[in-house]
Amino acid sequence: MMKKMNVTGFCLGRGVRLNKGDVVTIVHNPQSDSVKYDPKALDLMMNDQRVGSIGNKYGYTVLAGTHNNEKLFDEMIERNLADENGVMTLTGVIVDEGEITFNNGQKKRGYVIEVELPSVTAENGDSAKVLEFELTIRGSVKEYSGKTIVLRELQLGNTPSIGLKKDGDKMITVIQRKDGDIKAGVVSKVKKGDESQLDEYLKALEKRGAVQLVQTVSALGNAYTVRFEVDRDTFQDTLAGKWIRTLDEVRQEVISQGIVEEGTLQEIERYLQVNKVPPKHIKKIFESMRKYGDEVSKRIPNPVVKYKDTDGLVKKAIVYLNKGKHLRFIGEKGVGKNVLIETLAWIYQRPLFEMALNSQTDKMDILGSKTFETTLDENGNERTFMSFDKEVLVEAMEVGGFMNFDEVNTADPSVLVLLHPIADGRGRLEVPGYGLVTADPNFALILSMNRDYIGTTQLNEATRDRFVPMVFPNSKSIAEMLLMRVPGANPEDVNLVDRVYGSIMKLVQDGQLTNDCITNRGFIDALEVADDLGLQEALLDNVANRIEDEEYRNTVISIIDDIVG
C-alpha cells in the first residue's frame, strides 16, 4: 500500500510557473550545490532541468497541510530509495497552489505537490527487517532466585542483559554465569511480538545450546520488563532449522576468542544501538572482527570523542561498508569527517592508516619505492640487495585495515587513477617493483575532502563513480562538540561561541558570507585560550583573523563584538 504525502514546492525565479497536473521529479543528489547548505535539500526537476526546490527549514515556511523537505527526506531514507550513487528520486504531481508571506514581508507562490511513497516492507525498510519483542517477567523468588538480582540492578538504575531460553514448556530468563545459569524469572506475558513463533524460535536455539540475549528495561512491583530485537531473516532461518548464527552467538565467540574485550564490545554495541544500526549489520561487524599482530593492533583507535550523529551518517556508512563499498566523505573543515573515520575504525576494531594528500603527492608517495642496500659478505665483498619500502596504502590492503586519504581533492587527479582497480570491485593493485597486492576482505578505502576550497581540484568522473558520496552537514549548533573537545571550558563562554557560530552560519546560508568563514577548529582554539586572553580577543584571533577577505572578516568581527563585546 502506497503512502500519500503533500509537500510545498517553490520555483527558482519569477519566470518559472507550474500548473495543476504537472508532473515533477523530486531529487536528492549528494553532489548538488543545494546539499552544501542543507544536507536534506530536495530539488524539483522537469525535463532534466532544475526548476525549484521543496520548502526547507532554513527560512521557507510551507503551505497549510503540507510538509517541508526534512520530513520527506526522512521518509525517502526510511524506504532506502537511494541508488548506488546515493541519489534519491520520487515523482510528484502539482495538486494546488497558494501564496506565502514571509517574515520580511516578501510574498512567494508555493505549490502543493502530492507524492506517493512505497510502503516500508521487508524489501525496502530496515524497520521491517527487524522483529521486536517485549516481555513481562514474573515468578517466585524461591524458584527464580536471580530475579532479586535483576530487580536490584533495575532499582540502581542499571539495565543488565540476561538470557532467554526454554525450560520445559516455559520460557524463562537466566543470569549467565561460568559456573551455571541462575534462573531469573518466567515469561508471564508477551506484550509485543508473536508468542507462538517466539516459543518455536527458542526451541530451535535450545537444540544447539544457545540462548537469546535480552535487555532489562524497567521494573513494576515484583515484575520486570525485557526487550530484544532480532533480524527477521535470522529469525525465519532459525525457525526453518537452518544453522544461522545469532548475534548473541557471534558476540560470545568474539569475546571467548579474545578478539575484543567484553567491555569494549558492549560499548561498541551500545553506540551502534543509539545510532539505530540494525542487529543484522551489528552481527556483520562482529563477524568481521579478528586479531591483528601487536604492531598493527596499535593502529586500532579508541577516540575519546566519538562521532555525534544527527543525520544518520553512522548507519549509512556501516551499511555501505558491510556491502563492500568504498566511501567519499564531503564536508567543510571541522564538521567531523575524520572523527567519523576514527569512530568507524573503532567500531570495526580495525587498524587505521592515514595519509594527507597535496598537489605534490605522486604515485611513489602513495605506493612506496625500490631501495638498494649494500652490505659486506663473509669474504668482505660488497653485495647490493634491492628491497621495496611500501607505504601505508599497500600495508592497509595487506593487513585489512581502513585507509583514509585526507584532502583527496588537493591531489593531481591523474595520481588518483591508481586507486581505480582497488575500488571498482577488482580489489587489487599491481605495484611496480613489489608485485600484485590483493586487498584483504577487511580493507576499506575512505576519501575525505572539502569542496570549493582554494587549491582543490575536481575529481575526475571515473574516480567519483567508484566511491559512495556522503555529505556532512554544517551543524546548526556546535555547543555539544565544543564541550567534548574543550571539557574545561566555561559553559557561558561555550554558549557565546555557539551564538557567534550560529550568526555566521546564517549569513553563510543566506549567501552573505562564504564557507571559508566557518572554522570549527578556530572556535576550539579560541575556547582553549579564552581564560588567558579573554573570549572576545580569542575569537578575533582564531575566527575572524583566519578569514582572508577583508569585507567578510569585518562582518565576522562585528558579529563577535555584538555578541561577546
C-alpha positions as CSV (number, residue, x, y, z in Angstrom):
1,M,0.0,0.0,0.0
2,M,1.4,3.4,-1.0
3,K,1.6,6.3,1.4
4,K,0.5,9.7,0.1
5,M,2.1,12.9,1.3
6,N,1.9,16.6,0.4
7,V,4.9,18.9,0.4
8,T,5.4,22.6,-0.6
9,G,7.5,23.4,-3.6
10,F,8.9,26.7,-4.8
11,C,10.2,27.8,-8.2
12,L,13.6,29.2,-8.7
13,G,12.5,32.5,-10.3
14,R,9.6,34.6,-11.3
15,G,9.8,33.3,-14.9
16,V,9.0,29.7,-13.9
17,R,5.4,28.7,-13.4
18,L,3.9,25.4,-12.6
19,N,0.3,24.3,-13.2
20,K,-2.1,21.8,-11.6
21,G,-1.5,18.4,-13.1
22,D,2.2,19.0,-13.9
23,V,4.4,16.0,-13.1
24,V,7.7,16.9,-11.4
25,T,10.6,14.8,-10.2
26,I,11.9,15.4,-6.6
27,V,15.6,14.6,-6.4
28,H,18.1,14.5,-3.5
29,N,21.6,14.4,-5.1
30,P,24.6,14.4,-2.7
31,Q,26.6,16.1,-5.4
32,S,24.3,19.1,-5.8
33,D,25.1,22.6,-4.7
34,S,21.9,22.6,-2.6
35,V,23.3,20.0,-0.3
36,K,26.2,22.3,0.8
37,Y,23.7,24.3,2.8
38,D,21.1,21.8,3.7
39,P,22.0,18.1,3.8
40,K,18.4,17.2,3.2
41,A,17.8,19.5,0.3
42,L,15.3,18.3,-2.3
43,D,15.3,19.8,-5.9
44,L,12.4,20.0,-8.2
45,M,13.2,18.8,-11.7
46,M,11.2,18.9,-15.0
47,N,12.6,17.6,-18.3
48,D,16.0,17.1,-16.6
49,Q,16.2,20.8,-15.6
50,R,16.1,22.1,-12.0
51,V,13.1,24.3,-11.7
52,G,12.8,24.7,-8.0
53,S,13.1,23.1,-4.6
54,I,11.0,21.8,-1.7
55,G,10.4,24.3,1.1
56,N,13.0,23.9,3.7
57,K,13.7,24.6,7.4
58,Y,16.1,27.4,6.8
59,G,13.7,30.2,6.2
60,Y,10.9,29.0,4.0
61,T,7.6,28.1,5.6
62,V,5.2,25.7,4.0
63,L,1.6,25.8,2.9
64,A,-1.0,24.6,5.3
65,G,-1.4,20.8,5.4
66,T,1.9,20.2,3.8
67,H,5.4,19.1,4.9
68,N,8.9,20.5,4.3
69,N,11.9,18.8,2.7
70,E,13.2,17.4,6.0
71,K,10.1,15.2,6.6
72,L,10.0,14.0,3.0
73,F,13.8,13.3,3.0
74,D,13.4,11.1,6.2
75,E,10.5,9.2,4.6
76,M,12.7,8.5,1.5
77,I,15.6,7.4,3.6
78,E,13.4,5.0,5.5
79,R,12.4,3.4,2.3
80,N,16.0,3.0,1.0
81,L,15.3,4.9,-2.2
82,A,18.9,5.8,-2.9
83,D,20.7,4.3,-5.9
84,E,24.4,3.2,-5.8
85,N,25.5,6.9,-6.1
86,G,23.3,8.0,-3.2
87,V,20.8,9.8,-5.4
88,M,17.1,9.5,-4.4
89,T,14.2,10.3,-6.8
90,L,10.5,10.5,-6.4
91,T,7.6,11.5,-8.7
92,G,5.1,14.1,-7.6
93,V,2.0,15.9,-9.1
94,I,1.0,19.6,-8.6
95,V,-2.4,19.5,-7.0
96,D,-2.8,23.0,-5.7
97,E,-1.0,26.4,-5.2
98,G,-1.1,29.2,-2.7
99,E,0.8,32.3,-1.5
100,I,3.0,32.6,1.5
101,T,4.1,35.8,3.2
102,F,7.5,35.6,4.9
103,N,8.7,37.4,8.0
104,N,10.3,40.1,5.9
105,G,7.0,40.8,4.1
106,Q,8.1,39.1,0.8
107,K,5.3,37.1,-0.9
108,K,6.0,34.0,-2.9
109,R,3.9,31.4,-4.7
110,G,4.1,27.9,-3.3
111,Y,2.8,24.7,-5.0
112,V,1.3,21.7,-3.2
113,I,2.9,18.6,-4.5
114,E,1.4,15.2,-3.9
115,V,3.8,12.3,-3.8
116,E,3.2,8.6,-3.3
117,L,5.7,6.7,-1.1
118,P,6.1,3.0,-1.3
119,S,5.2,1.1,1.9
120,V,8.0,0.2,4.3
121,T,8.4,-3.6,3.7
122,A,10.9,-6.2,4.4
123,E,12.4,-5.4,1.0
124,N,12.9,-1.7,1.4
125,G,12.9,-0.8,5.1
126,D,15.3,-1.8,7.9
127,S,12.5,-1.4,10.5
128,A,10.5,-4.2,8.8
129,K,13.6,-6.4,8.7
130,V,13.7,-6.4,12.5
131,L,11.3,-8.3,14.7
132,E,10.8,-6.7,18.1
133,F,9.7,-8.4,21.3
134,E,8.7,-7.1,24.7
135,L,8.0,-9.5,27.6
136,T,6.8,-9.3,31.2
137,I,8.7,-11.4,33.6
138,R,7.3,-12.7,36.9
139,G,7.9,-15.8,39.1
140,S,8.6,-16.6,42.8
141,V,11.9,-15.6,44.2
142,K,12.1,-19.1,45.7
143,E,12.1,-20.8,42.3
144,Y,13.8,-17.9,40.4
145,S,16.5,-16.6,42.8
146,G,18.1,-14.5,40.1
147,K,15.0,-12.3,40.0
148,T,16.1,-10.5,43.1
149,I,19.4,-9.6,41.5
150,V,17.7,-8.3,38.4
151,L,15.3,-6.1,40.4
152,R,18.1,-4.7,42.5
153,E,20.0,-3.7,39.4
154,L,17.0,-2.0,37.9
155,Q,16.4,-0.1,41.2
156,L,20.0,1.1,41.0
157,G,19.3,2.5,37.5
158,N,21.2,-0.3,35.6
159,T,19.7,-2.3,32.8
160,P,21.6,-5.6,32.7
161,S,21.4,-8.0,29.8
162,I,20.3,-11.5,30.6
163,G,19.4,-14.7,28.7
164,L,16.1,-16.0,27.5
165,K,15.5,-19.7,26.9
166,K,13.2,-22.6,27.1
167,D,12.7,-24.6,30.3
168,G,10.3,-27.4,29.6
169,D,7.1,-25.8,28.5
170,K,8.1,-22.4,29.9
171,M,10.1,-19.5,28.6
172,I,12.4,-18.3,31.3
173,T,15.2,-15.7,31.8
174,V,18.5,-16.6,33.2
175,I,21.6,-14.8,34.5
176,Q,24.5,-16.5,32.7
177,R,27.5,-17.4,34.9
178,K,30.5,-19.6,34.2
179,D,29.5,-22.0,37.0
180,G,25.9,-22.3,35.7
181,D,22.9,-20.3,34.9
182,I,20.7,-18.7,37.6
183,K,17.0,-18.7,36.8
184,A,15.7,-15.1,37.0
185,G,12.0,-15.3,36.1
186,V,9.4,-16.8,33.9
187,V,7.6,-15.1,30.9
188,S,4.1,-14.2,32.0
189,K,3.1,-12.1,29.1
190,V,4.3,-11.4,25.6
191,K,3.4,-7.7,25.2
192,K,4.9,-7.3,21.8
193,G,5.7,-10.0,19.2
194,D,4.2,-13.3,18.2
195,E,4.3,-15.6,21.3
196,S,4.0,-18.9,19.4
197,Q,6.8,-18.0,17.0
198,L,9.0,-16.9,19.8
199,D,8.4,-20.2,21.6
200,E,9.5,-22.1,18.4
201,Y,12.5,-19.8,17.9
202,L,13.7,-20.5,21.5
203,K,13.2,-24.3,20.9
204,A,15.4,-24.1,17.8
205,L,18.1,-22.2,19.8
206,E,17.9,-24.8,22.6
207,K,18.8,-27.6,20.1
208,R,22.2,-26.1,19.7
209,G,22.7,-24.9,23.3
210,A,22.1,-21.2,22.6
211,V,20.1,-18.6,24.4
212,Q,18.6,-15.3,23.3
213,L,20.1,-12.2,24.9
214,V,17.5,-9.7,26.2
215,Q,17.7,-6.2,27.7
216,T,16.0,-5.5,31.0
217,V,14.3,-2.1,30.8
218,S,12.0,-1.5,33.8
219,A,10.5,-2.9,36.9
220,L,7.0,-2.6,38.3
221,G,6.4,-4.2,41.7
222,N,7.7,-7.8,41.6
223,A,7.7,-8.0,37.8
224,Y,10.1,-6.6,35.3
225,T,10.1,-6.0,31.5
226,V,12.7,-7.2,29.0
227,R,13.0,-6.3,25.3
228,F,15.0,-7.5,22.3
229,E,15.0,-7.4,18.6
230,V,16.3,-9.9,16.1
231,D,16.9,-9.8,12.3
232,R,13.8,-11.2,10.5
233,D,15.9,-13.3,8.1
234,T,17.9,-14.9,11.0
235,F,14.6,-15.5,12.9
236,Q,12.9,-17.2,10.0
237,D,16.0,-19.3,9.0
238,T,16.3,-20.4,12.6
239,L,12.7,-21.5,12.7
240,A,13.3,-23.4,9.4
241,G,16.1,-25.4,11.1
242,K,18.9,-23.6,9.3
243,W,22.1,-23.2,11.4
244,I,22.3,-19.4,11.2
245,R,24.4,-17.9,14.0
246,T,22.6,-15.3,16.1
247,L,24.0,-12.0,17.1
248,D,24.4,-13.4,20.6
249,E,26.4,-16.4,19.4
250,V,28.7,-14.2,17.3
251,R,29.1,-11.8,20.2
252,Q,30.1,-14.6,22.6
253,E,32.6,-16.0,20.0
254,V,34.3,-12.7,19.7
255,I,34.7,-12.4,23.5
256,S,35.6,-16.1,24.1
257,Q,38.4,-16.0,21.4
258,G,39.9,-12.9,23.0
259,I,39.4,-10.8,19.8
260,V,37.8,-7.9,21.6
261,E,37.4,-7.4,25.4
262,E,33.8,-7.7,26.6
263,G,33.6,-4.2,27.9
264,T,34.8,-2.7,24.6
265,L,32.3,-4.8,22.6
266,Q,29.5,-3.7,24.9
267,E,30.4,-0.1,24.4
268,I,30.5,-0.5,20.6
269,E,27.2,-2.3,20.6
270,R,25.6,0.5,22.8
271,Y,26.9,3.1,20.4
272,L,25.5,1.2,17.4
273,Q,22.1,0.8,19.0
274,V,21.9,4.5,19.8
275,N,22.7,5.3,16.2
276,K,19.9,2.9,15.0
277,V,22.1,0.3,13.3
278,P,20.0,-2.8,12.8
279,P,21.1,-6.1,14.5
280,K,21.8,-7.6,11.1
281,H,24.6,-5.1,10.5
282,I,25.9,-5.3,14.0
283,K,26.3,-9.0,13.6
284,K,28.2,-8.4,10.3
285,I,30.5,-6.0,12.1
286,F,31.2,-8.6,14.9
287,E,31.7,-11.4,12.3
288,S,34.4,-9.4,10.6
289,M,36.4,-8.8,13.8
290,R,39.7,-10.7,14.2
291,K,43.0,-10.5,16.0
292,Y,45.8,-8.4,14.5
293,G,49.5,-8.6,15.3
294,D,50.9,-6.4,18.1
295,E,52.3,-3.7,15.8
296,V,49.2,-3.5,13.6
297,S,46.8,-3.6,16.5
298,K,48.4,-0.4,17.9
299,R,46.7,1.4,15.0
300,I,43.2,0.5,16.2
301,P,41.9,3.8,17.6
302,N,39.9,4.4,20.7
303,P,38.8,8.0,20.2
304,V,37.9,9.9,23.3
305,V,35.3,11.8,21.3
306,K,33.1,9.5,19.2
307,Y,31.2,10.9,16.3
308,K,28.0,12.6,17.4
309,D,25.5,11.7,14.6
310,T,22.3,13.7,13.9
311,D,21.8,12.9,10.3
312,G,22.1,9.1,10.1
313,L,25.6,9.1,8.7
314,V,26.9,6.3,11.0
315,K,24.2,3.9,9.9
316,K,24.6,4.7,6.2
317,A,28.4,4.3,6.4
318,I,28.1,0.9,8.1
319,V,25.5,-0.3,5.6
320,Y,27.8,0.7,2.7
321,L,30.9,-0.8,4.3
322,N,29.1,-4.0,5.1
323,K,28.3,-4.2,1.4
324,G,31.9,-3.8,0.5
325,K,31.6,-0.2,-0.8
326,H,34.3,2.4,-0.5
327,L,33.3,5.9,0.7
328,R,34.0,9.5,0.0
329,F,33.3,12.0,2.8
330,I,32.4,15.5,1.7
331,G,32.1,18.5,4.1
332,E,33.5,21.7,5.4
333,K,36.5,21.7,7.7
334,G,35.7,20.7,11.3
335,V,32.4,19.0,10.6
336,G,33.7,15.7,11.9
337,K,34.8,13.7,8.8
338,N,38.0,12.4,10.4
339,V,36.2,11.9,13.7
340,L,33.7,9.6,12.0
341,I,36.6,7.7,10.2
342,E,38.3,7.1,13.6
343,T,34.9,6.1,15.1
344,L,34.3,3.6,12.3
345,A,37.8,2.0,12.8
346,W,37.0,1.7,16.5
347,I,33.5,0.2,15.7
348,Y,35.1,-2.4,13.4
349,Q,38.2,-2.8,15.6
350,R,40.4,-2.4,12.5
351,P,43.7,-0.6,12.2
352,L,43.5,2.9,10.7
353,F,46.1,4.1,8.2
354,E,46.1,7.7,7.2
355,M,47.7,9.9,4.6
356,A,47.2,13.6,3.8
357,L,47.5,14.4,0.1
358,N,48.5,17.6,-1.6
359,S,49.3,18.9,-5.1
360,Q,52.9,17.5,-4.9
361,T,51.8,13.9,-4.0
362,D,52.9,11.4,-6.6
363,K,52.3,7.6,-7.0
364,M,55.5,6.7,-5.2
365,D,54.4,8.7,-2.2
366,I,51.2,6.6,-2.1
367,L,52.7,3.1,-3.0
368,G,56.3,3.1,-2.0
369,S,59.5,2.7,-3.9
370,K,62.5,0.4,-4.5
371,T,65.5,0.8,-2.3
372,F,69.1,-0.6,-2.6
373,E,71.2,-1.7,0.3
374,T,74.9,-2.6,0.1
375,T,76.5,-4.9,2.7
376,L,79.7,-6.9,3.0
377,D,79.6,-10.7,2.8
378,E,81.7,-13.0,4.9
379,N,84.6,-12.5,2.4
380,G,84.5,-8.8,2.6
381,N,82.9,-8.4,-0.8
382,E,80.2,-5.8,-1.4
383,R,76.8,-7.2,-2.2
384,T,73.8,-5.0,-3.2
385,F,70.3,-6.0,-2.4
386,M,67.1,-4.5,-3.7
387,S,64.1,-4.2,-1.5
388,F,60.8,-2.3,-1.5
389,D,59.7,0.2,1.1
390,K,55.9,0.1,0.9
391,E,53.7,3.0,2.0
392,V,50.6,2.8,4.1
393,L,48.2,2.0,1.3
394,V,49.9,-1.3,0.5
395,E,50.1,-2.2,4.2
396,A,46.5,-1.4,4.8
397,M,45.4,-3.6,1.8
398,E,47.6,-6.5,3.1
399,V,46.5,-6.5,6.7
400,G,42.9,-5.5,6.2
401,G,42.5,-2.0,7.7
402,F,40.9,1.3,7.0
403,M,42.8,3.6,4.7
404,N,41.9,7.3,4.9
405,F,43.2,9.7,2.2
406,D,42.6,13.1,3.6
407,E,42.2,16.3,1.5
408,V,42.0,14.0,-1.6
409,N,40.9,16.8,-3.9
410,T,44.1,18.7,-3.4
411,A,46.0,15.9,-5.3
412,D,46.6,15.7,-9.0
413,P,43.5,13.7,-10.4
414,S,45.8,11.7,-12.6
415,V,47.6,10.3,-9.5
416,L,44.3,9.1,-8.0
417,V,43.7,6.9,-11.1
418,L,45.9,4.2,-9.4
419,L,43.0,3.7,-6.9
420,H,40.6,2.6,-9.6
421,P,41.4,-1.2,-9.6
422,I,41.1,-1.2,-5.8
423,A,37.8,0.4,-5.6
424,D,35.9,-0.9,-8.7
425,G,35.3,-4.4,-7.4
426,R,38.6,-6.0,-8.5
427,G,40.2,-5.2,-5.1
428,R,43.7,-5.5,-6.3
429,L,46.7,-3.3,-7.4
430,E,49.8,-4.0,-9.4
431,V,52.6,-2.2,-7.5
432,P,55.8,-1.7,-9.7
433,G,58.8,-3.2,-8.0
434,Y,56.7,-5.1,-5.5
435,G,54.1,-7.2,-7.3
436,L,50.3,-7.8,-7.2
437,V,48.6,-6.7,-4.0
438,T,45.2,-8.2,-3.3
439,A,43.1,-6.4,-0.8
440,D,42.2,-8.3,2.4
441,P,38.4,-8.6,2.8
442,N,38.5,-6.2,5.8
443,F,40.2,-3.5,3.7
444,A,38.2,-0.3,3.2
445,L,39.2,2.9,1.5
446,I,37.8,6.3,2.5
447,L,38.5,9.6,0.8
448,S,37.8,12.8,2.7
449,M,37.6,16.2,1.1
450,N,36.4,19.8,1.4
451,R,34.7,21.3,-1.6
452,D,35.4,24.6,-3.4
453,Y,38.5,25.5,-1.3
454,I,41.5,27.3,-2.8
455,G,44.0,24.7,-4.0
456,T,41.4,21.9,-4.6
457,T,40.5,20.4,-7.9
458,Q,37.5,18.4,-9.1
459,L,37.9,14.7,-9.1
460,N,37.5,13.1,-12.4
461,E,34.2,11.3,-13.1
462,A,35.8,7.8,-13.0
463,T,37.2,8.4,-9.5
464,R,34.0,9.9,-8.2
465,D,31.9,7.0,-9.5
466,R,33.9,4.4,-7.6
467,F,33.2,5.9,-4.1
468,V,29.8,6.4,-2.5
469,P,29.5,10.1,-1.6
470,M,28.4,11.0,1.9
471,V,27.8,14.7,2.6
472,F,28.4,16.1,6.0
473,P,26.0,18.9,7.0
474,N,27.1,22.1,8.7
475,S,25.7,21.9,12.2
476,K,23.2,24.4,13.4
477,S,24.9,24.3,16.8
478,I,28.4,23.3,17.9
479,A,27.9,23.6,21.7
480,E,27.9,19.8,22.3
481,M,31.0,19.4,20.2
482,L,32.8,22.2,22.0
483,L,32.0,20.8,25.4
484,M,33.5,17.4,24.3
485,R,36.6,18.9,22.7
486,V,37.2,21.6,25.4
487,P,35.8,19.9,28.6
488,G,37.2,22.6,30.9
489,A,35.6,25.5,29.0
490,N,33.4,27.9,30.8
491,P,29.8,27.0,29.9
492,E,28.9,30.6,29.5
493,D,31.8,31.0,27.0
494,V,30.5,27.9,25.1
495,N,27.1,29.5,24.8
496,L,28.5,32.7,23.5
497,V,30.7,30.9,21.0
498,D,27.8,28.9,19.8
499,R,25.8,32.1,19.2
500,V,28.7,33.5,17.2
501,Y,28.8,30.3,15.2
502,G,25.0,30.4,14.6
503,S,25.1,34.0,13.4
504,I,27.9,33.4,11.0
505,M,26.3,30.2,9.7
506,K,23.0,32.1,9.0
507,L,24.9,34.6,6.9
508,V,26.7,31.7,5.0
509,Q,23.3,30.1,4.3
510,D,21.9,33.4,3.1
511,G,24.8,33.8,0.7
512,Q,26.3,36.9,2.5
513,L,29.4,35.0,3.7
514,T,31.3,32.1,2.2
515,N,32.1,28.7,3.8
516,D,35.6,29.9,4.4
517,C,34.2,32.0,7.3
518,I,33.3,28.8,9.2
519,T,36.1,27.3,11.2
520,N,35.2,24.8,13.9
521,R,38.9,24.5,14.8
522,G,39.1,28.2,15.2
523,F,36.3,28.1,17.8
524,I,38.0,25.3,19.6
525,D,41.3,27.1,19.7
526,A,39.6,30.3,21.0
527,L,37.9,28.4,23.9
528,E,41.3,26.9,24.8
529,V,42.9,30.3,25.4
530,A,39.8,32.2,26.5
531,D,40.8,32.2,30.2
532,D,44.1,33.7,29.4
533,L,43.2,36.2,26.6
534,G,39.5,36.8,27.1
535,L,36.9,35.3,24.9
536,Q,36.5,38.3,22.6
537,E,40.2,38.6,21.8
538,A,40.5,34.8,21.4
539,L,37.6,34.8,18.8
540,L,39.1,37.7,16.9
541,D,42.5,35.9,16.6
542,N,41.2,32.4,15.8
543,V,38.0,33.0,13.9
544,A,37.9,36.5,12.4
545,N,41.5,36.8,11.5
546,R,41.6,33.5,9.7
547,I,39.4,35.0,7.0
548,E,41.4,36.4,4.1
549,D,38.7,38.5,2.6
550,E,38.7,41.9,4.4
551,E,34.9,42.6,3.9
552,Y,34.0,39.2,5.2
553,R,36.5,39.5,8.1
554,N,35.0,42.8,9.2
555,T,31.5,41.3,9.1
556,V,32.6,38.5,11.4
557,I,34.4,41.0,13.7
558,S,31.1,42.9,14.0
559,I,29.3,39.7,15.0
560,I,31.9,38.9,17.6
561,D,31.8,42.4,19.0
562,D,27.9,42.4,19.2
563,I,27.6,39.1,20.9
564,V,30.8,38.9,23.1
565,G,32.0,42.5,23.4
